[in-house]
Amino acid sequence: MALGAEKRRYRRLDTDLEARVKNLADPAAEPMEVRIINLGPEGAFLRSPELFTVQSQIALDFRIDSYPKEINVIAKVLWLKKKEEERGMGVQFVHIPLFEKNIIIDYILRRYAEYQARFG
């Protein structure tokens, strides 16, 4: 069952961030380039050319403009979208340092404030 917006503790921000993902079950695999389509402090939706299986543990690495270092999290694949134009994976962060979680929360709040200032 998909983790719907009604079950999330935090809102997700629509975004388009470059990221790399690696299936932790396959240490020899090369990281795969993906796009973070929406981001929250506890999860994300990744647009991806290939899909991992549900429950896969993955390493996700990405940058946001308000933080100079790369953010590295461990996530679990919760659900998949298999339609070609929407192909991707919904992931839940299972290990994220509190400092980096707060960086993501600040990034989301800043983006919402910018949107409100621009569009009211």
Secondary structure as GFF3:
##gff-version 3
##sequence-region A 1 120
A	DSSP	three_ten_helix	5	7	.	.	.	ID=ss1
A	DSSP	beta_strand	13	23	.	.	.	ID=ss2
A	DSSP	beta_strand	32	40	.	.	.	ID=ss3
A	DSSP	beta_strand	43	47	.	.	.	ID=ss4
A	DSSP	beta_strand	57	62	.	.	.	ID=ss5
A	DSSP	beta_strand	71	81	.	.	.	ID=ss6
A	DSSP	three_ten_helix	84	86	.	.	.	ID=ss7
A	DSSP	beta_strand	88	95	.	.	.	ID=ss8
A	DSSP	alpha_helix	98	119	.	.	.	ID=ss9
###
